[in-house]
């Protein structure tokens, strides 16, 4: 099963670790640290040219997605319940 993250980016549902609203990046010291390490390791990808709304963490990368975290969570939930 696959989840569409926006633009032309699709990931395998099995790789998904977490989906966060982008506001967590500003409100949490730990998430800021996590993102800075991912940036240093070149494991961050911004999807599309639209404003990012969510942060998607997979086993190998962190994605900035233009799709809201609620929409992505619904997509992931639908895959898990089918």
N, C-alpha and C positions, 0 to 999 in steps of 0.2 A: 504494500500500500504506500501511497505517496501523498505528500501535503504540498500544495502550491503556496509559496511564501510571497508571491508578488512578482511582477515583471516576468521574466522567463525562468525563474528559479523554482525548482521542485526538489524536495528532499525525500528520502525514505523515512517513513514514519518510525521505523525501528531505531533510527539515529537520533530522534528527538529526545532531548533531555528536559528542556524547560522553555516556556513562553512567558515573557514579562512585558508589562507596559513600559514604555520608554522612560516614564517618570522615575522608575526605580534607579536608573542610572544617576540621577541627581540627588536622590534622597538617601541612598545607602553607601556608606563608606566601603563596605566589602565589595559591592557591585562595581564601584569605580575602580577599585584595585584589580578586580577580575578582568574588566575591560582593558585596563592599561597593560596587563600581562598578555592578553590576547592580541592587542595591537602590536606589542613588542615582538611577539612570535609570528606576526603576519597571518593571524587566524581570524581576521574580521573582514566581513564583506558587506558592503552597502548595496541593497537591491534597488535598482531603478534610480530615477532622478527626483521622484516625489519625496516629500518630507517623511521621515521615518516615524512610525507610530509604535513599533514594538521591537523587542529584542528576542531573537530566537537562538537558543543554545542547543547545539548538537554535540555529538561525541568528538567532532573534529574541528568545528568552526562556530563562530558567533555571527549571526546575520542581523542587520538592521533592516526591518521590513516595513514597507509602506502600508501594510494591512494591519488593522487594529488587533490587539492581543485577544480581545473577545472573539472576533471572527476566526482567528487562527485556532483558538481553543475549541470553538464549536466544530471546526473542520477535523481537528484531531480526535475529538470526542466521538464524532460520527464514525470515523474509521475504527475506533476501538469497540464501538457497540455493534457494528455490523458483522 
